[in-house]
Structure formats: C-alpha cells, structure tokens
Amino acid sequence: MQDATGNSLSLQSMNMQDLEIQYRFRLEDGKEELFLFHLDPTSLEITPSWANELPEWTRLEFHQCANCPLEVIDNARCPAAVNMVGLVDRFTALLSYDRASVEVTTSERMVCRESTIQHGICSLMGLLMATSRCPMTWFFKPMARFHLPFASTAETIWRASSTYLLAQYFKQQDGGEPDLAFDGLVRIYNEILTVNASFVKRLRSACDGDSMVNAIILLDMFAQSMPSAIDASLKEIRCLFVPYLKHSSRA
C-alpha cells in the first residue's frame, strides 16, 4: 500500500528509527535559541543533553505532585522537571508578551508561527512533558510521536479523543474492557490538573520572568476545560461523520 505521495506504507515508512524534532526561536532582539531533540521510537522519550547538570528544583520531593506514583528512594529527580531544565535556563528572564518567531521542524513538516514567547514555550513544554518518564503523562506519548505544534483547541480534542479510542482498541485486543464513554480520558485530564499545579510552583522558584509559568498556565487552562468539553465537543464533531454513518447503516 502507498500513501498520497507514492511512498510505501509500512513500519519503516513511519520512521521507526530515532525521530528528530527541532524548535527554533527567533527573538525580537535578533537572538536565536535552537532546541534539537531525538525521540526514541520505542520508549517515546528524549534524553536531554543537560541530564547531568540538574538544579535543585528538579528534585522529586521539591513540590512533588500529590498524585505522583514515584518514590524518592528510586527517583531522585522529577522526570518532567529534568526535561525542562534547558528550556528554563534559556528563557528564565523572558516575559510572556515578548514576541518571537517559532519554527518547528520534524521529518514530516515544518510549522512556523509569529506569536508571543509564551505560546511557543507552551507548545514545546507540552512536548517535553509528554516525552519525559513521568507516569502521569504516558497517555500523551503517542501524540508526541505525531507532534502537531500550535494545535487549536478543536484539533487537540480531536487528537486526544482519537488517541484514547485507539488505546481502547489495543486494550481490547489485549483482553481488557474498552472504555467507549471517555470516562478514562476525563480522569487523565483531571490528573494532569494536579501535575500542572505543582509544576507552576516548581517554575516560580526557578524563573525570573513569567514566560515559563504562564506557558504552563496556558496548558493548564486547556486541561481544565477538557473534562467538561469532551461530551459537548464530540457532539459537535459528530456531524463530520454523517455521510459515513448514513452509508454504513445501509451496508
């Protein structure tokens, strides 16, 4: 089978080698900040280049999330915090409303956006949390594999709900009971609210400016709206399936 470009559809064509994701920030003062990450195709995790130079605010017990399943005896550092160190080091003094041109490059596409620095950081921060070893973000790893920077609310609801349903398919294949009511997805986002609240405390202690803190607040605003929006949003999306549903009902 081939895709629209004539390429063979196979595991090899899905880039089962290390995946490269690049974020380039061009700031108003002419400076550039480049972040280059290699995503392991099996673990869907990145290994930051700064992993051996970790500040105190990355300690697991420092504002540890109330729902964190990790134990300090086995995990000295918060996995999500470790992934954030380079981002905090470079952007600690920037303000949320500072402007930037952000260019995101993957093997599939390049996406560019002119926006405030907090929106660029928000997109990268979501990727870094999902590709960390934090158990609370495991659900988001497949979405990180098919990273879509600057996704709208509608796009994110589409991606999250589709990812969840695909996970339920695999769960059923493994002999489990699938959840088609999205109850588990609601719980996932409620758990992320707890994670975000603790992360705000971490970042406030680590940053001079407000861009990092406000970036995670942007992520949190969406997480807050997701549980109540899922049902309503899916009802709005249903109209997109009307042609197929009409056809399949006659088949």
The 8 nearest C-alpha neighbors of each residue, nearest first, counted from 0:
[[1, 8, 7, 2, 9, 6, 5, 3],
 [2, 0, 7, 6, 8, 5, 3, 4],
 [1, 3, 5, 4, 6, 8, 7, 0],
 [4, 2, 5, 1, 6, 7, 8, 0],
 [3, 5, 2, 6, 1, 7, 8, 0],
 [4, 6, 1, 2, 3, 7, 0, 8],
 [7, 5, 1, 2, 4, 8, 3, 12],
 [6, 8, 1, 0, 9, 2, 5, 12],
 [7, 9, 1, 0, 12, 2, 6, 10],
 [10, 8, 12, 11, 7, 13, 0, 1],
 [9, 11, 13, 12, 15, 14, 8, 7],
 [10, 12, 9, 13, 14, 15, 8, 16],
 [11, 13, 9, 14, 10, 8, 7, 6],
 [12, 14, 10, 11, 15, 9, 8, 16],
 [15, 13, 16, 12, 11, 18, 10, 17],
 [14, 16, 40, 11, 13, 10, 17, 12],
 [15, 17, 14, 40, 18, 39, 11, 13],
 [18, 16, 39, 38, 40, 37, 19, 15],
 [19, 17, 38, 37, 16, 39, 20, 40],
 [18, 20, 37, 36, 105, 38, 17, 21],
 [21, 19, 105, 36, 104, 35, 37, 18],
 [20, 22, 35, 104, 103, 34, 36, 23],
 [23, 21, 103, 34, 102, 33, 35, 24],
 [22, 24, 33, 102, 101, 32, 34, 103],
 [25, 23, 101, 32, 31, 100, 26, 99],
 [26, 24, 31, 100, 99, 30, 101, 23],
 [27, 25, 99, 30, 28, 29, 31, 24],
 [26, 28, 29, 99, 98, 25, 30, 97],
 [27, 29, 26, 30, 25, 31, 99, 98],
 [30, 28, 27, 26, 31, 25, 99, 24],
 [29, 31, 26, 28, 25, 32, 27, 24],
 [32, 30, 25, 24, 26, 33, 29, 23],
 [31, 33, 24, 23, 25, 34, 30, 89],
 [32, 34, 23, 22, 24, 35, 31, 21],
 [35, 33, 22, 21, 23, 36, 32, 20],
 [36, 34, 21, 20, 33, 22, 37, 19],
 [35, 37, 20, 19, 21, 38, 34, 45],
 [38, 36, 19, 18, 45, 17, 39, 20],
 [37, 39, 18, 45, 44, 17, 43, 40],
 [38, 40, 43, 17, 44, 41, 42, 45],
 [41, 39, 43, 15, 17, 42, 16, 38],
 [42, 40, 43, 39, 15, 44, 38, 17],
 [41, 43, 44, 39, 40, 38, 45, 130],
 [44, 42, 39, 40, 41, 38, 130, 140],
 [45, 43, 130, 42, 39, 38, 131, 46],
 [44, 46, 38, 37, 130, 47, 39, 36],
 [45, 47, 48, 44, 50, 37, 82, 36],
 [48, 46, 49, 50, 45, 82, 36, 81],
 [47, 49, 50, 46, 51, 85, 36, 52],
 [48, 50, 47, 52, 51, 85, 84, 53],
 [51, 49, 47, 48, 52, 53, 81, 46],
 [52, 50, 49, 53, 48, 47, 81, 54],
 [53, 51, 49, 50, 54, 84, 48, 81],
 [52, 54, 51, 50, 57, 55, 81, 84],
 [55, 53, 56, 57, 52, 58, 84, 205],
 [54, 56, 57, 58, 53, 61, 76, 205],
 [55, 57, 58, 54, 61, 201, 205, 204],
 [58, 56, 80, 55, 76, 77, 54, 81],
 [57, 59, 76, 61, 56, 60, 55, 77],
 [60, 58, 77, 76, 61, 75, 63, 57],
 [59, 61, 63, 58, 62, 71, 77, 76],
 [60, 62, 63, 58, 59, 56, 57, 201],
 [63, 61, 197, 60, 201, 64, 200, 198],
 [62, 64, 60, 61, 59, 65, 197, 67],
 [65, 63, 67, 66, 197, 194, 62, 193],
 [64, 66, 67, 63, 193, 194, 197, 62],
 [65, 67, 64, 68, 193, 190, 194, 135],
 [66, 68, 64, 69, 65, 63, 135, 134],
 [69, 67, 66, 70, 134, 135, 65, 64],
 [70, 68, 67, 71, 74, 73, 134, 59],
 [69, 71, 72, 73, 74, 68, 75, 59],
 [72, 70, 74, 75, 73, 59, 69, 60],
 [71, 73, 70, 74, 75, 69, 59, 76],
 [72, 74, 71, 70, 75, 69, 76, 59],
 [75, 73, 71, 76, 72, 70, 69, 59],
 [74, 76, 71, 59, 58, 73, 72, 77],
 [77, 75, 58, 59, 74, 57, 78, 81],
 [76, 78, 59, 80, 79, 57, 58, 81],
 [79, 77, 81, 132, 133, 80, 131, 76],
 [78, 80, 128, 131, 82, 81, 77, 133],
 [81, 79, 83, 57, 77, 82, 78, 84],
 [82, 80, 78, 83, 79, 84, 57, 77],
 [81, 83, 79, 80, 84, 127, 47, 131],
 [84, 82, 80, 86, 81, 85, 87, 79],
 [83, 85, 87, 86, 81, 82, 88, 80],
 [86, 84, 88, 87, 83, 89, 49, 82],
 [85, 87, 83, 84, 89, 88, 90, 91],
 [86, 88, 91, 84, 90, 85, 89, 83],
 [89, 87, 85, 86, 91, 90, 84, 206],
 [90, 88, 86, 87, 91, 85, 32, 92],
 [89, 91, 87, 93, 92, 88, 86, 211],
 [90, 92, 206, 87, 207, 208, 88, 93],
 [93, 91, 208, 207, 90, 94, 206, 209],
 [94, 92, 208, 90, 210, 91, 95, 209],
 [93, 95, 210, 209, 208, 97, 96, 92],
 [96, 94, 210, 117, 97, 116, 209, 115],
 [95, 97, 115, 94, 98, 116, 117, 210],
 [98, 96, 116, 94, 115, 95, 99, 93],
 [99, 97, 115, 116, 114, 27, 96, 26],
 [100, 98, 26, 25, 116, 114, 115, 113],
 [99, 101, 113, 25, 112, 24, 114, 26],
 [102, 100, 24, 112, 111, 23, 99, 119],
 [101, 103, 111, 23, 110, 22, 104, 24],
 [104, 102, 22, 110, 109, 21, 111, 23],
 [103, 105, 109, 21, 20, 108, 110, 102],
 [106, 104, 20, 107, 108, 19, 109, 21],
 [105, 107, 108, 104, 19, 18, 20, 109],
 [108, 106, 105, 109, 104, 145, 146, 14],
 [109, 107, 105, 106, 104, 110, 103, 147],
 [108, 110, 104, 103, 105, 111, 102, 107],
 [109, 111, 103, 102, 104, 108, 112, 148],
 [112, 110, 102, 101, 103, 109, 113, 100],
 [111, 113, 101, 100, 114, 102, 110, 149],
 [114, 112, 100, 99, 101, 111, 115, 98],
 [115, 113, 99, 98, 112, 116, 100, 118],
 [116, 114, 98, 96, 117, 97, 118, 99],
 [115, 117, 119, 98, 118, 97, 99, 95],
 [116, 118, 214, 95, 120, 210, 115, 119],
 [119, 117, 121, 120, 116, 115, 122, 214],
 [120, 118, 116, 122, 121, 117, 101, 123],
 [119, 121, 117, 123, 118, 122, 124, 214],
 [122, 120, 214, 118, 124, 119, 123, 117],
 [123, 121, 119, 125, 120, 124, 148, 149],
 [124, 122, 126, 120, 125, 121, 127, 119],
 [123, 125, 121, 127, 126, 122, 120, 128],
 [126, 124, 128, 122, 123, 127, 121, 129],
 [125, 127, 123, 129, 124, 128, 143, 130],
 [128, 126, 124, 130, 129, 125, 82, 131],
 [127, 129, 79, 131, 125, 130, 126, 124],
 [128, 130, 126, 136, 140, 139, 127, 131],
 [131, 129, 44, 127, 128, 45, 43, 140],
 [130, 132, 79, 128, 133, 129, 44, 78],
 [133, 131, 78, 134, 130, 79, 44, 137],
 [132, 134, 78, 135, 131, 136, 79, 137],
 [135, 133, 137, 136, 132, 68, 67, 69],
 [134, 136, 133, 137, 191, 190, 67, 138],
 [135, 137, 129, 134, 138, 139, 133, 128],
 [138, 136, 139, 134, 140, 135, 129, 133],
 [139, 137, 136, 140, 141, 135, 187, 129],
 [138, 140, 142, 129, 137, 136, 141, 143],
 [139, 141, 143, 142, 129, 137, 138, 43],
 [142, 140, 144, 143, 139, 145, 138, 162],
 [141, 143, 145, 139, 140, 144, 146, 162],
 [142, 144, 146, 140, 145, 141, 126, 139],
 [145, 143, 141, 142, 146, 140, 43, 38],
 [146, 144, 142, 143, 147, 141, 140, 107],
 [145, 147, 143, 144, 142, 148, 126, 105],
 [146, 148, 150, 145, 149, 143, 142, 110],
 [149, 147, 150, 122, 146, 103, 110, 123],
 [150, 148, 122, 151, 147, 118, 119, 112],
 [149, 151, 148, 154, 147, 155, 152, 153],
 [152, 150, 154, 153, 155, 149, 156, 148],
 [151, 153, 155, 154, 156, 150, 221, 157],
 [154, 152, 156, 151, 155, 157, 232, 150],
 [155, 153, 157, 151, 152, 156, 150, 158],
 [154, 156, 158, 152, 157, 153, 159, 150],
 [155, 157, 159, 153, 154, 158, 160, 152],
 [156, 158, 154, 155, 160, 159, 161, 153],
 [159, 157, 155, 161, 156, 160, 162, 154],
 [158, 160, 162, 156, 161, 157, 155, 163],
 [159, 161, 163, 157, 162, 158, 156, 164],
 [162, 160, 158, 164, 163, 159, 157, 165],
 [163, 161, 159, 165, 160, 164, 158, 166],
 [162, 164, 166, 160, 161, 165, 159, 167],
 [165, 163, 167, 161, 166, 162, 160, 168],
 [164, 166, 168, 162, 167, 163, 161, 169],
 [165, 167, 163, 169, 164, 168, 170, 162],
 [168, 166, 170, 177, 164, 165, 169, 171],
 [167, 169, 165, 171, 170, 166, 172, 164],
 [170, 168, 172, 166, 171, 167, 173, 165],
 [171, 169, 167, 173, 175, 168, 172, 166],
 [170, 172, 175, 174, 168, 173, 169, 177],
 [173, 171, 169, 170, 174, 168, 175, 167],
 [172, 174, 170, 171, 175, 169, 168, 176],
 [175, 173, 171, 172, 170, 176, 169, 177],
 [176, 174, 171, 170, 173, 177, 172, 167],
 [175, 177, 171, 178, 174, 170, 167, 173],
 [178, 176, 167, 171, 179, 170, 175, 168],
 [179, 177, 180, 181, 167, 176, 182, 183],
 [178, 180, 181, 177, 164, 167, 182, 163],
 [179, 181, 182, 178, 183, 184, 177, 230],
 [182, 180, 184, 183, 179, 178, 185, 163],
 [183, 181, 185, 180, 184, 186, 178, 179],
 [184, 182, 186, 181, 185, 187, 178, 180],
 [185, 183, 187, 181, 186, 182, 188, 163],
 [184, 186, 226, 182, 183, 188, 187, 189],
 [187, 185, 189, 183, 184, 188, 190, 182],
 [188, 186, 184, 190, 185, 189, 183, 191],
 [187, 189, 191, 190, 185, 186, 222, 192],
 [188, 190, 186, 192, 191, 187, 185, 193],
 [191, 189, 187, 188, 192, 193, 186, 194],
 [192, 190, 194, 188, 193, 189, 195, 187],
 [191, 193, 195, 189, 190, 194, 196, 222],
 [194, 192, 196, 191, 190, 195, 197, 64],
 [193, 195, 191, 197, 192, 196, 64, 198],
 [194, 196, 198, 192, 197, 193, 219, 191],
 [197, 195, 193, 199, 198, 194, 192, 200],
 [198, 196, 200, 64, 194, 199, 195, 62],
 [197, 199, 195, 201, 200, 196, 202, 194],
 [198, 200, 202, 196, 197, 201, 212, 203],
 [201, 199, 203, 198, 197, 202, 204, 62],
 [202, 200, 198, 199, 204, 203, 56, 62],
 [201, 203, 205, 199, 204, 200, 206, 212],
 [204, 202, 200, 205, 201, 206, 199, 212],
 [203, 205, 202, 201, 206, 200, 56, 207],
 [204, 206, 202, 203, 201, 56, 207, 87],
 [207, 205, 91, 203, 208, 202, 204, 92],
 [206, 208, 92, 91, 209, 205, 203, 93],
 [209, 207, 92, 93, 94, 91, 206, 210],
 [208, 210, 94, 212, 211, 95, 213, 93],
 [211, 209, 95, 94, 117, 213, 212, 93],
 [212, 210, 214, 213, 209, 215, 117, 202],
 [213, 211, 209, 214, 215, 210, 199, 202],
 [212, 214, 216, 210, 215, 211, 209, 217],
 [215, 213, 121, 117, 211, 217, 216, 212],
 [214, 216, 218, 217, 213, 212, 219, 121],
 [215, 217, 213, 219, 218, 214, 220, 212],
 [218, 216, 214, 220, 215, 219, 213, 221],
 [219, 217, 215, 216, 221, 220, 222, 121],
 [218, 220, 216, 222, 221, 217, 223, 195],
 [221, 219, 217, 223, 222, 218, 216, 224],
 [220, 222, 224, 219, 223, 218, 225, 217],
 [221, 223, 219, 225, 224, 220, 188, 192],
 [224, 222, 220, 221, 225, 219, 192, 226],
 [223, 225, 221, 222, 227, 228, 226, 220],
 [224, 226, 228, 222, 227, 223, 229, 221],
 [227, 225, 185, 228, 229, 224, 188, 223],
 [226, 228, 225, 229, 224, 230, 231, 223],
 [229, 227, 225, 231, 226, 232, 230, 224],
 [228, 230, 232, 231, 226, 227, 225, 233],
 [229, 231, 233, 232, 228, 234, 227, 226],
 [232, 230, 234, 228, 233, 229, 235, 227],
 [231, 233, 235, 229, 234, 230, 228, 236],
 [234, 232, 236, 230, 235, 231, 229, 237],
 [233, 235, 237, 231, 232, 236, 230, 238],
 [234, 236, 232, 233, 237, 238, 231, 239],
 [235, 237, 233, 234, 238, 239, 232, 240],
 [238, 236, 234, 239, 235, 240, 233, 241],
 [237, 239, 241, 240, 236, 235, 234, 242],
 [240, 238, 237, 236, 241, 242, 235, 243],
 [239, 241, 238, 243, 237, 242, 244, 236],
 [240, 242, 244, 238, 243, 239, 245, 237],
 [243, 241, 245, 244, 240, 246, 239, 238],
 [244, 242, 246, 240, 245, 241, 247, 248],
 [243, 245, 241, 247, 246, 242, 240, 248],
 [246, 244, 242, 248, 243, 247, 241, 249],
 [245, 247, 243, 244, 249, 248, 242, 250],
 [246, 248, 250, 244, 249, 245, 243, 242],
 [247, 249, 245, 246, 250, 244, 243, 242],
 [250, 248, 247, 246, 245, 244, 243, 242],
 [249, 247, 248, 246, 245, 244, 243, 242]]
